[in-house]
């Protein structure tokens, strides 16, 4: 082996912007192209809005204006404005900002002076303007480099800060802001900051009742077992109810930050909920029965919060303040007093809650025997040889941290040819393949018994490790990879039904996707184009300007592994399965998998990507 020299020449010092651009994941998590709500471009947006929110929290400015197109962002607040002499420093000097002064920003989410600098460094264009005391200061940057330092001039505009940025498309490949993800982000800001008005592309986001409004919107159309319980205290607010869905559904926040991966505050809340309910009814309920079908939101304010990564999606703080009481005792004290008082004052709610817990207990005991047998079968089946081609990330006994796991994907396929192509073409380090045997069972309207009675479903839930919730989910992206034909559409609907019926949290938390594969290959002797629509096919034919060979792909197995490698690597096209807040899952499942209706038939025909020759087969399928 050739000796690798290690000398002074190997030691390098990077300035702040070079380090951010070289290691963006350390600052904003994964990069992405905007197809998932935790992609980097949404973190950039959040970092800028957080500064405006902090101004509102401190009592400065009651409105924020946001304009976004596919590639550019403008955020304008009416706070105090950055001190004019420090505008450039605040956006381009690492560890510089006003939030180190705990008196000014006692419970801010951004305390390390990094966020805005990361946006600046990762943007091909960045402009900041501060207006205060009748004057204004403007500075412009390119990938963190100052390109325009304008002098301070007089201004009659309202005080505040205006920030414009355009994410660098050499870092965020083919990115696009998706309105549904931006709106979700903005609604969370509105719920957590009652009476703040956020204007975005002509729409206004406003909440008067905080988490009560949030949970009301999230459960719109659902059959809740009792009216939402809304409790508020110093530095804490919760909203709680129970529905009929499987699993537990939580929305957690710290200092206005949506902690999508939970943390110490959510752990404490789940424990405190069980303890308070047990004490109120004086019964030693199983925790699983108390929390089954719960839907809740919790928001806490913490001094100097400690998060487990720069993206602030999981709280690590053990205490509510550096010298204060523990997070656990703080939340437990609040719930044991306020929730207990509420249940004593509202006996109808207390009776409805008890009924829901006893129902969960009966359901758990009913499937206990089936569950044990199914788990034993799964072990004997040796799932990792029979159904699952795992990725090497999971082969290692010393698997990496959460950031590593965020890069993993599992493709769910049907048939040997399709799974064979993907298996040969995949990245063995981060991409796994689960192979179905034939069409899955239509589980619409069935109870969770079927998950354990049906071998395919049982092995699938074990492969994903979601039997007891998402905490153990082994892959960040679960991708349904089916053929672009009638059978493929049917399998896709059956899998969607399975996840929506029994594991809706997987969908709500943005883990489920549909793989988009090309319908056509258009080529001549010099060039090859892979086309995902009839329009792209025609454009490719025109580009070649000569006789083109056109291949229509109907099945994944028809695409060679060499070709497939390009479609599931950097150029992968994924359609996220998104559930808007107002979605009622029961209605969705009834529409797609219930009794056939003309509306459903028209929808399937309109959305299947087929040619005229295939329409007879489609009509037979939807009839």
N, C-alpha and C positions, 0 to 999 in steps of 0.2 A: 504494500500500500504506500502510495506517495505521501511523504510527510507534509502536513499542512503547517505553514509557518504562522506563528503568532507573535507579532512585533508591534512596535508603536504605531506602525502604519495601519494596523487593524482597528485601532481605537478611534472612533469618530464622535464628534459632538454635533448634534443637530439643534437648529434653533426651533422655537415653539411650533411654527407652521410646518416645518419639514417633518417634525415628529408626528404631528396630527395627521398629515397627509400620508406618511409612511405606515402608520398604525391607527387608521381611523376606528377600527373595532374597539380599541381601548376607550374611545371617547363617545361613540354613538352606537355601539353594538354592531349588528350586522349591517351591510350596505343595502342590498336588495334594489329592486326597481319600482317599488311602490305597490306591488301586488299583495303585500301583507301589512297589517296595521303597525307592526313594530319595525318596519324597514327604516333605514337611516334618514330618508328625506322627511319623514314625519317627526323624527327626533330633532332634526334641525328646526323644523317649525315650532316644536314644543319649547326648545331652548329660548327662542325669541319671545314667544307668547308668555312664558314663565316670568320674564322680566316685567312685562306689562301687568300680569296678574299680581305680582308682588307690589306694584304701585297701587293697584286697587285695594289690596288688603291693608295697606298702610293709610288708606283714606284719600288717595289721590287719583282722581279720574274715575268716571263711572261707565265709560264706553271704550271699546277697542274695535278698530276697523281692520279687516283682513281682506286682501284680494289675492287670489291665486289663479293662475292659469296652469297649463300642463307643466310648465317649467319654471315659472317665476313666482315669488312671494313678496307681498308688501304687508307689514304690520305697523299700525299707527295707534299709539295710546295717548291719553291726555293726562299723564302723570306729571311729575315734577321736571322731567327731562334730565339727562345726564349733565352734571356740571361741565360747562362748555370747555374748560381748560383740560378736561380729562376724557373727552370723547374718544380720541384715538387710543389712549392707553386702555380704556375699558373694553375695547373690542379687539385689541391686538397685543396686549401684554399679558402673558399667562399669569394666573394667580393675582389678578388685579380686579378690584370691584368694591362695591359699597356694602356687600353682604357679610364681610368679616366683622363689621360693627354690629354686634347682636342687638344693640338698642334700636337700630334702624330697621333691621330685617330679622327679628327674633325667631320667627318660625317660617323662614323661607325654604323652598325646596332646593334652590341652587346656592350653595355656600362655598364653592371651591374656586370661583373665578375662572372656569374653563369653558362653560357652555357656549357663550357668544363667540369666543375665540375659535371654537371648533367650527361653528357655522361659517365664520369668516374664512378660515383656512380651507374649508371644503367647498367653497363657492367660487365659480368662475367670475362672478361679479357680486360685490357686497357694498352697500351704501348705508351709512348711518347719518341721521340728522337729529340734532337735539335743539329744542326750542325752550328757552326759559329766560325770565327777566327781560323780555322785550328784545332778545337777541337770538341768533341761531348759528350753529356750527355744523358743517357738512364735511364728511370724509368718505372717500371711495377706495375700494381695494379690488385686487385681482388675485385669487388664491392666497389671500393673506398679505400680499404685498401692497403697500400704500401707493396709489397711483394719482390721487387728488386730495390735497390738503387745503381746503378753501378757508379763507380768513373769516373770522366772526363778523357778522353783519347784523343790522337791525332787522327785526321781524315783528309783524303785527299778528302772526298766527297764534293760536292757542298753545299753551305750553304742552310739552310731551316729547315723545321719541318716535321717529319714523325709521323703520329698517326695511331695506329691500335686499333680497339675495336671490341668486340663481345657482342651485347646486351644480357642481362641476360634473359634466356628463362624461368625463374621462374616468371618474371614480364611480358615479352612479350610472351604470350603463342602461341606456334606453328607458330611463325612469319617467314616471308620470304620476302626478298627484291624483288620487281617486277621491271624488267628492264624498263617497260614503264613509271613508276612513277619516277624512278631515272633519266631517260633520260629527262623527262619533267623538272625536277628540274635543271638539268645541262644546258639544252638549255636556261633557264631563266638566269642563271649565265652568259652564253656566250653573250646573247643579251644585257645584262646590263653592260657588261665589254668588249667593243669592243677591238679586237686584243688580247684577252686572249685565250690561247689554253688549253682546258681541255681534258685530255686523260682518257677514261673510258673503261676498259675491251676491249681494242683494237680499240675503236672508238674515233674520235677526234671531239670535239664540238668547233666551232669557228664562230664568227660573225664580220663582218667589218663595218656594217651599223646600228648596235644597234636595236632600236625599229622598224625601217623600215624592217629589216630582220624578226623580230618577227612577225609583222602583215602580212608580205608577206607569211610566212610559215603557219600562222593560217588561212589565207584566200585562200590558194592554191586551185585552181579549182573552187572557188566561183565566181559568177557574180557580181563583185563590180560595183557600179554606177559611180565611178570615181577613178583615180589612188590614191594611198595612199598619204596623206599629211603628210610630215615628218618635224617636227619643233624642233629645239634645241636651248637652251639658257643656261645661267649660272644656274646650279642646277636644270634644268628641261628639259625634252625631251618628246615629244608626237608624236603619229602617229594616224591618223584618216581616216576612210572611212565609206561608207554606203553600205550595201548589200541588199538582199531581204528576209533575215530571220526575224522571229518574235522576238520581245524583243530587249534588249540592251546587248552588249557583251563587257566587259572591262577586261583589264589586267593591274593591278596597282602595283607599286613598290615604296618602300622607302629605300634609301641607299642600294639598291640591294636586299632587302627583298620583296618577293612576298606577298603582302597584299591581300590575297584571300577574305577577308571580307571587303576590301575597307578601309574607314575611312575618315578623314577630307579632305585629298587631292583629293579623288575621288568625294566627295560631291561638293567640290569647282570646280572641272573640269566640272562636269555635269551642274552646274549652269552657269559657264563661257562660255561653248559651246553655250548654249541657248541665253545668252545675246549677245555674239559676232555675232551670226547668225541673230538675230533680228535687231541689229544695222546695219549690213551690208546691209540687204535687206529692212531696214526701214519698217518692218512688225511685228506685234505683234503675232507671231506664238504661238500656244499652245506648251509648252515644250515637251509634249508627241510626237508631230509630228516631232519636230527637232531631237529628240533622237531615234525615232523608227528606227530599223534596223541598228543603228550605231554599228561599231566595232572599238574600240580604245584602245590604250595603253598609259599609263602615268607613268613616273618615275621622282621622285623628290629626292633631297638630302637635308636633314634636320639636323641641329645641335642639338645634344642631343634629338633625337626623343623620344616621349612618346607613348608607345603602350598600348592597353587595356588588354593585357595578356602577359605572358612570351613567348608565342609562336609567338608573333609579327605578327599576321595576320590582325590586324586592327589598323590603326594609330589614335591616340587621340590628337596629337599636334595641337594646334590652330595657332601657329606661325611657320614661316620657320626657325627662330632661337630664342633663349631665349629673346633677346631684339630687334628682328627684326620685319618686317611687318607681318601682318596676312597671313595665308595660303590662305585665300579666295582672298585677294587683290593681292597677289603675282601671283597666277595662273590666275586670271582675267586680270591683267595688261599684262601678257605674251600673253594670247590668243587674247585679244582685239587688240593687236598690230600685232603679228606675223601671226595669222590666217587671220585677216582682210587684211593685206598686201598680203598674199598668194592668197586670193580670188580675189583681185583687179588685181593681175598680171596674174591670170589664169582664164580667163572668161569662158572657156569651163567647168572647174571644178565647177565654181560658178553656171552655168546653170544646170549642172547635179545634184548638191546638191539641188537646188531649186525644180527641178522636183521630186526628191525623197521625199522632205518635203510635197509638194502638193499632191503627191500620198498617203502618210500616212494620211494626213488630210481627203482626200476623203474616205479612208478605215475606219477611225475612225468614221466619221459621218454616214457612211453606216450601221454600226453595233450598233450605239448608242441606237436606239430604241429597238433592239433585246436584247441588253445587259441588259437594265433596266428591261425588262420583265423577262429575265432569272434570274437575281438577285432576283427579287421578288418571283419567283417560288422556288428558292433555300431556301429562308427564310421560305416560307410556308411549304416546304417539311420537315422542321425540320431535317436537315441532320444528326444531332447527334443521333437521334433515328432511322432514317430510313436506313442509309447507313454506318454510322461511329460508331465504338466502340472506343471511344477516350481513351487516357491514362491519368492517374491522374495528370501528370505534367501539362496538359492543363486544368484540372478541376479547379485548383487553380487560384484564381484571382490574387494572388501574385506569379506568376510563376517565377522561378529562372533566373539566368543569362544565357549568351550565352553558357558557358561551360556546364550547365545543359541541355540545348536544344540539344547540340551535341550528347547526349546519347539517343535521341529519335528515334524511328523507326515506320514506318507505313507499314503494309503488305496489298497489294492489291490482293484480292482473288476473285474467282468466285464460286458461288454455296453455298447453306446453309451448306452442310456437311463440306466443306473445311474451310469456315469462322468460323464455329462452333468449329472445332478442334483447330484452332489457337487462337480463342477468349478464350477458356477455358484454354489453355496451356500458354498463353503469360504472360509477366511481366506487370501487370496492371499499374504500375507506369510509364513505359517508352515506352511501345509498344501498338500501336493502330492498328485497323483492318478496312479496307474499303472493303465492299462486293459489287461486281459487280452483275448485274442481266443478265445472259447470256453473249454471246460474244459481245464485243464492236464493234462499227461501224468501218469499214475500212475508215479512213479519208484521205487516201493518195490523194494528189492533190486538196484537198478542202481548202477553205479559213477559217479564224478564226471564221466566222459566225457559223460554225458547232459546235464549242465549247459551244456556248450559245443555239443553237437550239436542241442539243442532251442532254437529261436529264442526262444520265450517265456521260458524259464528263463535263457538267456544275457542277454537284455535286462533281465530283472528284477534279476539279480545286478549288472549294470552300473549300473542306476538306483540301487540301494542302495549300490554301491561296497563290496561285501563279498568280492570275489574273493580278496583276500589277508588276510582277517580283519576284525575289527571296528574296528580303529584308524581306518579311513577311513569308517565308517558315516555316511551323510549325514543320516539322520533318527533322532531319538531313539525315536519310536514308529512301529512298522510295524503297520498296522491292516488286518486282513482284513475287507473290507466286502462281504458276499454277501447274497443274498436269504434271507428266512426261509422257504424251501420246500425241497423235496427236492434240486433242482439246486444250490441255494445251500449246503446241507449238504455235498453231494458236492464242490463246488469248495473249500469250506473244508478238508475232509479232505485233498484233494490238495495244497493249499498247505502245510498243516501237515506233510504227509509230506515235501515238498520241503525245508522249513526244518529239520526234525528230522534228515533223512537227511544233508544236506550242510552245514548251518550251525547246528548245535545250540547254539553259543555265543550266537547271537542270542536264542534262547529262554532259555537259562540265565541270561543277563544282564538279563532282564526287558524286552526291547524289543518282544516280539510280543504283539498284542492282537486280540480279536474285537470288532467294532463291534456293539453292540446297538441295533437300531432298533425303533420301535413296531410292534406288530402291528395296532392298531386306532386309529381316530380316532372319538371320541364327542363329538357337539356338538349344541347347539341354537342359537338366534339370538343368545344372549348369551355363551355359554361354549364353549370347545373343550378337550377332554382328549385327550392322546396316551397310549395304554396299552400296556404291554409284556407283559402277561399277561392271561389270562382273569379273574383276580381283580381286577386294576386296571380292566378293562372294566366289570365288574359294579359296582364302587364308583363309577365315573364315572356310570353310568346312574342309580344311586340318588341321587347328588348332584344331578343335573339335575332329578329329580322330575317329569319330563314326557316328552313324546315326543322321543326322541333319534335323531339320524341316526348310524348306525354304519357305518363304512367299514373293511373288512378289507384291510390292506396285505400283498400277497404278494411284491411286488418293489420294489426300491429306486427303480426308474424310475417307480413309481406315486405316489411322494411328491414333491410339487412342490419346486423349489429354495427357495422362500420358507419352506416348512415344514422342509425339510432343514437349513437354516441353524441352527435351534435345536437340532437333534440332534447336530451336530458342533462346536458351540461350547462355551459355558459349561456346558450341560446334557448334554454328551456322556456316554454310558454305555459304558464299555469293560470287557471281561472279560479280565483278564490271563491269558496262557498260562503256567502255572507248572509247572515240573518239580521235584517233591520229590526230595530227595537220593537216595532209594532207587530212583528210576525207572530202569528199563533201557529205553533207547530202542528197541532191537531188538524187545523184547516189545510195546511200545506200537504200533510200526508193524505188527507181525504181527497184532495184535488188530484194528486198524482197516482195514488195507489188504491183509492177506494173504487166505488162503482163508476164505470165508464160514463163519461158525459161528452157531448159534442164539443164543449169548451176545451176539455183536456185533449181530445183527439186533434183539434185544430192547433193547439199549442205544440204538441209533439211533432206534428208534421211541419209546422213553421220553423221549429228549432233544430230539427235533424238536418245535418249537412249532407244531403243526398242528391243524386242526379235523378232525372225523370224516370229512368228505367227502374229505379228502386221504389217508386211511390206505391206500386201495387202491394209490395211486401210491407211497407209502412202502414198502409191502410188496414191490412190484415192484422197487424200487431196491435193497433190501437182500438180495433173494433171490439 
